[in-house]
Amino acid sequence: MRTKQDIADWLDEHERRFTRMSDEIWDNPELQFMEFKASKLQADFLAAEGFRITWDIGGLSTAFAAEWGSGKPVIAFAGEYDALPGLSQKDQSAPDPISAGAPGHGCGHNLLGAGCLAAALAFKQWLQSAGRAGTVRYYGCPAEEGGSGKVFMGRAGAFDDLDATFNWHPWYINSAMKGSLLSVNRYYFRFHGQTAHAAADPHSGRSALDALELMNIGVNYLREHVTDDVRLHYSILSGGLAPNVVPDYAESYYYARAIEPDTLEDVCQRVIRIAKGAAMMTDTEVEVVYKSGSTRALSNEVLADLQYDVMRELGGIEFTDEEQAYAAAINQRFGDSNVKTLVNRYGVDPQRAEQALIGDVLPSKDKGYVSPGSSDMGDMSWFAPCSMLQTATWASRAAAHSWGVVATGRTSIGHKGMMYAAKVMALAAAELILSPEILARAQDEFRAVVERSPYKCPIPDDVPAPSHAHPLR
């Protein structure tokens, strides 16, 4: 492996090793901070390939770093492997859970982690064969889905020495991201009241559910008085068990999002005051528990352009007629919002945008665009230049966090997108070694932004890392 083409060829030759790993993680979906099988599987694999393994990064038992080489530059690949609750799904084109209520990979993290690992190993093989200096580091990152695992890892200094970071995300198009993501904070609001018989003794009760509902009403009125980027959403986790008993406990789980951390902090304090007001109105008490948060993403345009150039050299992903038909059956159950995005933002021909699988290489049209989603990759992007790639692994109309994504995560469709992402990231990393001036420009861009707006960890120091003893280590 002495040329960049050797990297792509090596990944083709070893593809089955990585798709097996991805499928095994898909077969055993694990929720945030409980990714015991996935983390052990990946760490053991890389240890056998000569990587040095460090566990418990950031105090998280399912977080690890795998490192090979020495010296500068330090190039990182950030993998994930957590699943989503309630999204169990068979690998078929109609919704049907393997086990009702069980988790599933509705964001494709089985592919994401295995793809980043494949890129890291291919890059290591190239460095070793070519006799090049540098350090390869793969991070096994838990709990991207609401747990902010990378934020805890970064808070502990795990990313302080990085020179560049590559990450990718399964998607329905092939594009190097130049936009951003919303900052987010997550809170539990736990109301405590006084139980009583709802018919015979209602005056003695103090309803925690009343307080929770009044809080939700207040927050819904708040929506009229926030900036357009703010998003507020919640679920009710507990609200009583029987209507004839005044509930003495109720709990809600809130996400508050905004682009800038200062705006987010202002909105969060307003939500907290609404909760306290609801408690006062109902003569109850409220406990506000901060869970986690993450910061808007800082996409490095130099690295995004580099990955786009690599994609153009490779060409797009070719999908078979059989794969197109499978995805078309999934598309029948979803709306056309993705199609409108392809036409309006990326300029794809409307007829082409109706394809069930979009394998074309699309230019980065999202400069300045802020996705309404959030990710702890945003925080990692503030430690070193970072590029987040997207490749086509699911049907063009399927919604993220849905059964439609799970349905392609263990098929040739998902495998093709994963291996394509691995090639792009590994080839881009090699180019940083061959053309150090590109890395220098990426770092100049990064420093200019961070000097104007320094990073501040969104998770307070007194919030402990949520960890569980790892039963497989």
C-alpha positions in Angstrom: 0.0 0.0 0.0 2.1 2.9 -1.3 -0.3 4.9 -3.4 -3.7 6.3 -2.5 -5.3 3.9 -4.9 -3.9 1.1 -2.8 -6.1 2.4 0.1 -9.3 2.0 -1.9 -8.2 -1.4 -3.2 -7.4 -2.6 0.3 -10.8 -1.6 1.6 -12.4 -3.5 -1.3 -10.4 -6.6 -0.5 -11.2 -6.5 3.2 -14.8 -5.2 2.9 -16.4 -8.4 4.4 -14.5 -7.9 7.7 -16.2 -4.6 8.2 -19.6 -5.4 7.0 -19.6 -8.4 9.3 -18.8 -6.1 12.2 -21.6 -3.7 11.2 -24.1 -6.5 10.9 -23.2 -7.9 14.3 -23.8 -4.5 15.9 -27.1 -4.2 14.0 -28.0 -7.6 15.3 -27.3 -6.6 18.9 -28.6 -3.0 19.2 -27.5 -1.3 22.5 -28.8 1.9 24.0 -26.6 4.9 25.2 -23.9 4.1 27.7 -24.7 0.4 27.5 -22.9 -0.5 24.2 -20.9 -3.3 25.9 -20.9 -5.7 22.9 -20.2 -3.1 20.3 -17.3 -1.4 22.2 -15.6 -4.7 23.1 -16.0 -6.0 19.5 -14.3 -2.9 18.0 -11.6 -2.6 20.7 -10.6 -6.3 20.4 -10.6 -6.0 16.6 -8.2 -3.0 16.6 -6.0 -4.5 19.4 -5.5 -7.5 17.1 -4.4 -5.1 14.4 -1.7 -3.5 16.6 -3.5 -0.5 18.0 -2.9 0.5 21.6 -6.3 0.5 23.5 -7.2 2.9 26.3 -10.6 2.3 28.0 -12.8 4.5 30.1 -12.2 7.7 28.1 -14.0 10.6 30.0 -15.1 8.2 32.7 -17.3 6.3 30.3 -16.9 2.5 30.5 -18.0 2.0 26.8 -15.7 4.7 25.5 -12.2 3.9 24.2 -9.4 5.2 22.1 -7.3 3.0 19.8 -4.0 4.5 18.6 -1.2 3.5 16.2 1.9 5.3 15.2 3.6 8.2 16.8 4.3 11.9 16.3 2.4 14.5 14.3 0.0 14.8 12.7 -2.6 13.1 14.9 -5.5 12.2 12.7 -8.7 11.0 14.4 -11.7 9.0 13.2 -14.7 9.3 15.5 -17.0 6.2 15.5 -20.4 5.6 17.2 -22.4 2.5 18.0 -25.5 3.3 20.1 -29.0 2.5 18.9 -32.4 4.2 19.5 -35.2 2.9 21.7 -38.3 1.4 20.2 -37.0 1.1 16.6 -36.6 -2.7 16.3 -37.1 -3.6 12.6 -36.5 -6.6 10.3 -34.3 -6.1 7.2 -37.4 -5.8 5.0 -39.2 -3.1 3.1 -42.3 -2.9 5.3 -42.4 -1.9 9.0 -42.2 -5.0 11.2 -40.2 -5.2 14.4 -38.0 -8.1 15.3 -39.1 -7.5 18.9 -41.8 -5.0 19.6 -40.5 -2.1 21.7 -36.9 -3.2 21.4 -34.1 -0.8 20.2 -32.9 -0.5 16.6 -30.3 1.3 14.6 -32.6 4.1 13.3 -29.7 6.4 12.7 -27.3 3.9 11.2 -24.7 4.0 13.9 -23.8 0.3 13.3 -22.6 1.5 9.9 -21.1 4.8 11.2 -18.8 3.1 13.7 -17.7 0.3 11.5 -17.1 2.7 8.6 -14.9 5.0 10.7 -13.0 2.0 12.1 -12.4 0.7 8.5 -11.1 4.1 7.5 -8.7 4.3 10.5 -7.3 0.8 9.8 -6.9 1.5 6.1 -5.1 4.7 6.9 -2.9 2.9 9.4 -2.0 0.2 6.8 -1.1 2.9 4.3 1.1 4.9 6.8 2.9 1.7 7.7 3.5 0.5 4.1 4.5 3.9 2.9 6.8 4.5 5.9 5.1 7.8 6.7 5.1 9.4 10.2 1.9 10.2 12.0 -0.6 8.9 14.5 -3.9 7.3 13.8 -6.5 7.4 16.5 -9.9 5.8 16.4 -12.4 6.8 19.1 -15.2 4.5 20.1 -17.8 7.0 21.2 -20.9 6.0 23.2 -24.2 7.7 23.6 -24.4 10.2 20.7 -28.2 9.8 20.9 -29.0 12.1 23.7 -26.1 11.2 26.0 -23.4 13.5 24.7 -20.7 10.9 25.2 -18.1 13.0 23.2 -18.7 16.0 25.4 -17.7 14.0 28.5 -14.7 12.7 26.6 -13.7 16.2 25.4 -14.2 17.6 28.9 -11.6 15.1 30.1 -9.0 16.2 27.6 -9.3 13.3 25.2 -9.2 15.5 22.0 -6.7 18.1 23.1 -3.8 17.0 20.8 -5.7 16.3 17.6 -4.7 17.9 14.3 -7.8 16.8 12.3 -10.9 14.7 12.8 -13.0 12.8 10.3 -16.5 11.5 10.9 -19.4 10.5 8.6 -23.0 9.9 9.0 -25.3 7.5 7.1 -27.8 9.6 5.0 -29.7 9.5 1.8 -27.1 11.5 -0.3 -23.4 11.8 -0.8 -22.1 15.1 0.4 -19.4 16.7 2.5 -21.1 18.8 5.2 -20.4 22.6 5.4 -23.3 23.6 7.5 -23.9 23.3 11.3 -26.1 21.8 13.9 -28.1 23.3 16.8 -26.7 23.5 20.3 -28.9 21.5 22.8 -29.5 21.1 26.5 -31.5 18.3 28.0 -33.3 18.4 31.4 -35.5 16.3 33.5 -38.2 18.2 35.4 -39.5 16.2 38.3 -42.5 17.5 40.2 -43.3 16.3 43.7 -46.8 16.8 45.2 -49.2 15.2 47.7 -51.3 12.1 47.0 -55.0 11.9 47.9 -58.2 10.3 46.9 -59.3 12.2 43.8 -63.0 12.0 44.7 -63.3 11.7 48.4 -60.4 14.0 49.5 -59.3 16.1 46.5 -58.6 19.2 48.7 -55.8 17.4 50.4 -54.0 16.6 47.2 -51.3 18.6 45.5 -51.1 17.3 41.9 -47.7 16.9 40.4 -49.4 16.2 37.1 -51.1 19.6 37.2 -47.8 21.2 37.7 -46.3 19.4 34.8 -49.2 20.2 32.5 -49.0 23.9 33.5 -45.3 23.9 32.8 -45.9 22.5 29.3 -48.6 25.1 28.6 -46.2 27.8 29.7 -43.5 26.5 27.4 -45.9 26.3 24.5 -46.7 30.0 25.0 -43.0 30.7 25.2 -42.6 29.4 21.6 -44.1 32.7 20.4 -41.3 34.7 21.9 -38.1 33.0 20.8 -35.9 33.3 17.8 -36.6 31.2 14.7 -33.7 28.8 15.4 -35.0 27.8 18.8 -36.6 24.3 19.2 -38.4 23.1 22.3 -39.8 19.6 22.7 -40.6 17.2 25.5 -42.0 13.9 26.5 -43.9 13.0 29.6 -42.2 10.2 31.4 -44.5 9.9 34.4 -47.9 11.3 35.2 -49.7 9.1 37.7 -51.0 5.6 37.5 -54.7 5.9 38.3 -57.2 8.7 37.6 -58.8 8.4 41.1 -55.5 9.1 42.8 -54.0 12.6 42.9 -50.5 11.9 41.5 -47.7 13.0 43.9 -45.0 12.5 41.2 -44.8 13.6 37.5 -41.8 13.9 35.3 -41.0 15.4 31.9 -37.9 15.2 29.7 -37.1 18.4 27.7 -34.8 19.2 24.8 -34.1 22.9 24.3 -32.1 23.8 21.1 -30.7 27.0 19.5 -27.7 27.8 17.3 -25.6 29.9 19.7 -24.9 28.7 23.3 -25.8 32.1 24.7 -29.2 32.0 23.1 -29.7 28.5 24.4 -28.7 29.4 27.9 -31.2 32.3 27.9 -34.0 30.0 26.7 -33.2 27.3 29.2 -33.4 29.7 32.1 -36.8 30.9 30.9 -38.0 27.3 30.7 -36.7 26.6 34.2 -38.5 29.7 35.6 -41.7 28.5 33.9 -41.3 25.1 35.7 -40.8 26.9 39.1 -43.8 29.0 38.4 -45.9 25.9 37.7 -44.8 24.5 41.0 -45.8 27.6 42.8 -49.2 27.6 41.2 -49.9 24.1 42.3 -48.2 24.2 45.7 -45.8 21.5 44.6 -42.0 21.2 44.4 -39.9 20.9 41.2 -36.5 19.3 40.9 -34.6 20.4 37.8 -32.0 17.8 36.7 -29.5 18.7 33.9 -28.8 15.6 31.8 -26.5 16.5 28.9 -25.9 19.0 26.2 -23.9 19.7 23.0 -22.6 22.6 21.0 -23.3 23.7 17.4 -21.0 22.1 14.8 -18.0 23.8 13.4 -17.6 22.3 9.9 -14.2 22.9 8.3 -14.6 24.0 4.7 -11.0 23.1 3.7 -11.5 19.5 4.8 -15.0 19.4 3.3 -13.6 20.5 -0.1 -10.9 17.9 0.2 -13.5 15.1 0.8 -15.6 16.4 -2.0 -12.6 16.2 -4.4 -12.0 12.6 -3.2 -15.6 11.7 -3.9 -15.4 13.2 -7.4 -12.3 11.1 -8.1 -14.0 7.9 -6.8 -17.3 8.6 -8.6 -20.7 8.0 -6.9 -22.2 4.8 -5.6 -23.8 2.4 -8.1 -27.0 0.8 -6.9 -28.5 -2.2 -8.6 -32.1 -2.4 -9.9 -32.9 -4.8 -7.1 -31.6 -2.3 -4.5 -33.6 0.5 -6.1 -36.7 -1.6 -6.0 -36.2 -2.4 -2.3 -35.7 1.2 -1.5 -38.7 2.2 -3.6 -40.9 0.0 -1.5 -39.7 1.8 1.6 -40.2 5.2 0.0 -43.9 4.5 -0.5 -44.5 4.8 3.2 -42.8 8.2 3.6 -43.4 11.8 2.4 -41.5 13.9 0.0 -39.6 16.4 2.2 -36.2 14.8 1.3 -37.1 15.1 -2.4 -37.8 18.8 -2.0 -34.5 19.3 -0.3 -32.6 17.6 -3.1 -34.3 19.9 -5.7 -34.3 23.2 -3.8 -31.0 23.0 -1.9 -28.8 20.8 -4.0 -30.2 21.6 -7.4 -30.9 17.9 -8.3 -33.1 17.4 -11.4 -36.6 16.7 -10.1 -36.8 13.5 -12.1 -33.5 12.3 -10.7 -34.6 13.3 -7.2 -37.4 10.8 -7.4 -34.9 7.9 -7.6 -35.3 5.6 -4.6 -31.5 5.7 -4.0 -29.4 8.7 -4.9 -25.8 7.6 -5.5 -24.6 10.8 -7.1 -21.8 13.0 -5.6 -23.5 16.2 -4.6 -21.6 19.5 -4.0 -21.7 21.0 -0.5 -24.7 23.4 -0.8 -25.3 23.8 2.9 -22.7 26.5 3.7 -24.4 28.6 6.3 -27.3 26.2 6.7 -28.0 25.0 10.2 -29.7 21.7 10.5 -32.4 21.5 13.2 -30.7 18.4 14.6 -27.9 18.2 17.2 -24.9 16.0 17.8 -22.0 15.7 20.2 -19.8 15.7 17.1 -20.4 19.4 17.3 -18.3 19.6 20.4 -15.5 17.4 19.0 -15.4 19.8 16.0 -14.2 22.6 18.4 -11.0 20.8 19.3 -9.5 20.4 15.8 -10.5 20.9 12.1 -13.3 18.5 11.5 -15.2 17.3 8.4 -18.5 15.4 8.6 -19.3 13.4 5.6 -22.7 12.0 4.5 -23.1 9.1 2.2 -26.2 7.3 0.8 -27.2 4.3 3.0 -30.9 4.6 3.1 -34.0 5.2 0.9 -34.3 8.7 -0.5 -37.6 9.4 1.3 -37.0 7.6 4.6 -36.9 9.7 7.7 -34.0 9.7 10.1 -34.8 7.9 13.4 -37.3 5.7 11.7 -37.8 2.0 10.8 -37.0 2.9 7.2 -33.4 3.6 8.2 -33.1 0.3 10.2 -34.4 -1.6 7.2 -31.4 -0.8 5.0 -28.7 -0.9 7.7 -28.0 -4.6 7.3 -28.3 -4.7 3.5 -26.0 -4.2 0.6 -27.4 -0.6 0.4 -26.0 0.2 3.8 -22.8 -1.7 3.2 -22.1 0.2 0.0 -22.6 3.6 1.6 -20.4 2.6 4.6 -17.5 1.3 2.5 -17.7 4.4 0.3 -17.5 6.6 3.4 -14.5 4.6 4.6 -12.7 5.1 1.3 -13.4 8.9 1.2 -12.2 9.5 4.8 -9.1 7.3 4.5 -8.1 8.8 1.2 -8.6 12.4 2.5 -6.5 11.5 5.6 -3.7 10.3 3.3 -3.9 13.5 1.3 -3.2 15.5 4.5 0.0 13.6 4.8 1.0 14.0 1.2 -0.1 17.6 1.0 0.6 19.2 4.5 -0.3 22.6 3.1 -3.9 21.4 3.0 -3.8 20.6 6.7 -2.1 23.9 7.4 -5.0 25.8 5.7 -7.6 23.7 7.5 -5.9 24.6 10.8 -5.7 28.3 9.9 -9.4 28.3 9.2 -10.1 26.5 12.5 -8.0 28.8 14.6 -9.6 31.9 13.1 -13.1 30.8 14.1 -12.1 29.6 17.6 -10.2 32.8 18.3 -13.4 34.8 17.6 -15.7 32.4 19.5 -13.9 30.2 22.1 -15.4 26.9 23.0 -17.1 26.4 26.3 -18.0 22.9 27.4 -21.8 22.8 27.8 -21.8 20.2 30.6 -20.9 21.6 34.0 -17.9 20.1 35.9 -20.1 18.9 38.7 -22.3 16.7 36.4 -20.7 13.2 36.5 -20.1 11.0 33.5 -23.0 8.5 33.4 -21.2 5.2 33.3 -22.0 1.5 34.0 -19.6 -1.3 34.9 -18.6 -3.0 31.6 -19.5 -6.7 32.0 -17.4 -7.9 29.1 -14.0 -6.5 30.0 
